[in-house]
Amino acid sequence: MQVFVTYAPDTADARRTADELKALFVGPETVVSVKPASQASILDLEPADLMLFGVGRTDADVPSDYAELVRVFPGCNLAGRAAACFPLGASRASAGLRRALKPTEISVLDEEPAAGDKAGRSDLRDWVLVVKEFLKGVRDGRR
């Protein structure tokens, strides 16, 4: 399995969260790559079975760091693959990115881990288990 983790904004805290996710997914049959959204491209998405998008709170509908990915989404067919969003701040800010993913036909998990002061490593670990089950469902055609 290949997992791609990307995030915006590109801050030390965001990178730390992305690295924690990487550590929770890495295994003998799983390859995980991590990149800030501003450096990500379609070439990062193509081999991925699962894509994790970190979104920090911004005034913009979709963080500008995601501009290149959002630009190519309408031409991408990601059907049969799974995605999930995780917050990088005090609140869920993924609605714009979720809308941008719609034309790709990727299956997007609704659930997000706890954010802000409430969040802890165990919350992230529990969420990763939910994401893994979701991916199984997508692969089995149940989602």
C-alpha positions in Angstrom: 0.0 0.0 0.0 1.2 3.5 -0.8 0.1 6.5 1.4 0.7 10.1 0.5 0.5 12.7 3.3 0.4 16.4 2.4 -0.4 19.5 4.4 -0.8 23.3 4.5 0.5 25.5 5.8 4.1 24.4 5.8 4.9 24.9 9.5 6.9 23.0 12.0 3.7 21.9 13.8 2.1 20.8 10.6 5.2 18.8 9.6 5.3 17.2 13.1 1.7 16.1 12.7 2.4 14.7 9.2 5.4 12.8 10.5 3.3 11.3 13.4 0.8 10.1 10.8 3.6 8.6 8.7 4.9 6.7 11.7 1.4 5.4 12.4 1.0 4.0 8.9 4.5 2.7 8.1 4.8 -1.0 8.0 6.4 -3.9 6.1 3.9 -3.5 3.2 3.2 0.2 3.4 5.3 3.0 1.9 4.5 6.5 3.2 5.6 9.8 1.6 5.2 13.2 3.1 5.3 16.6 1.4 4.0 20.1 2.0 1.1 20.9 -0.3 3.0 23.7 -1.9 5.5 21.1 -3.2 3.0 18.3 -4.1 1.9 17.4 -7.6 -0.2 14.9 -9.5 2.9 12.6 -9.6 2.6 12.2 -5.8 -1.1 11.3 -6.0 -0.9 8.8 -8.9 0.7 5.9 -7.0 -1.1 6.5 -3.8 -3.9 4.2 -2.5 -4.6 6.6 0.3 -4.1 10.3 0.5 -4.2 12.3 3.7 -4.7 16.1 3.4 -3.8 18.3 6.4 -5.6 21.6 6.4 -4.8 24.5 8.7 -7.3 27.3 9.4 -7.2 30.0 6.8 -9.4 32.8 5.5 -9.3 31.3 2.0 -11.8 28.6 1.0 -8.9 26.2 0.1 -5.4 27.1 1.4 -3.3 28.6 -1.5 -0.6 26.0 -0.9 -3.1 23.5 -2.4 -3.5 25.6 -5.6 -1.6 23.2 -8.0 -3.4 20.1 -6.7 -6.8 21.8 -6.9 -6.0 22.9 -10.4 -5.4 19.3 -11.6 -8.2 17.6 -9.6 -10.9 18.1 -12.4 -8.7 16.1 -14.8 -7.9 13.3 -12.3 -9.8 10.0 -11.9 -9.0 8.8 -8.4 -11.9 6.4 -8.2 -11.1 3.3 -6.1 -8.8 5.2 -3.8 -9.4 6.8 -0.5 -8.7 10.2 1.1 -9.1 11.7 4.5 -8.5 15.2 5.9 -6.9 16.1 9.2 -7.1 19.5 10.9 -3.9 21.5 11.6 -5.4 24.0 14.1 -8.3 24.5 16.4 -11.0 23.6 14.0 -12.1 21.6 11.0 -11.2 23.6 7.9 -11.4 21.0 5.1 -14.8 21.8 3.5 -13.3 23.7 0.5 -10.7 20.9 -0.1 -13.4 18.3 0.1 -15.5 20.1 -2.5 -12.4 20.4 -4.7 -11.9 16.6 -4.5 -15.4 15.8 -5.7 -14.6 15.6 -9.5 -11.9 13.1 -8.9 -14.4 10.4 -7.6 -12.1 9.6 -4.7 -13.8 8.2 -1.6 -13.4 10.8 1.2 -13.8 9.8 4.9 -16.1 12.2 6.7 -14.5 11.7 10.1 -11.5 13.8 11.2 -9.3 13.5 14.4 -9.8 15.9 17.3 -8.0 19.2 16.8 -6.4 21.9 18.9 -6.1 21.6 22.6 -8.3 18.5 22.7 -6.0 16.6 20.3 -3.5 14.0 21.5 -1.4 11.2 20.0 -4.0 8.6 21.0 -6.7 10.6 19.1 -4.5 10.4 16.0 -3.9 6.7 16.6 -7.6 6.0 16.9 -8.3 8.0 13.8 -5.7 6.1 11.8 -7.5 2.8 12.7 -10.7 4.3 11.3 -8.9 5.5 8.2 -7.5 2.0 7.6 -10.9 0.4 8.0 -12.3 3.0 5.6 -9.6 2.1 3.0 -10.5 -1.6 3.3 -14.1 -0.7 2.6 -13.1 1.4 -0.5 -10.9 -1.5 -1.8 -13.7 -4.0 -1.2 -16.2 -1.8 -3.0 -18.3 -1.1 0.1 -17.7 2.7 0.1 
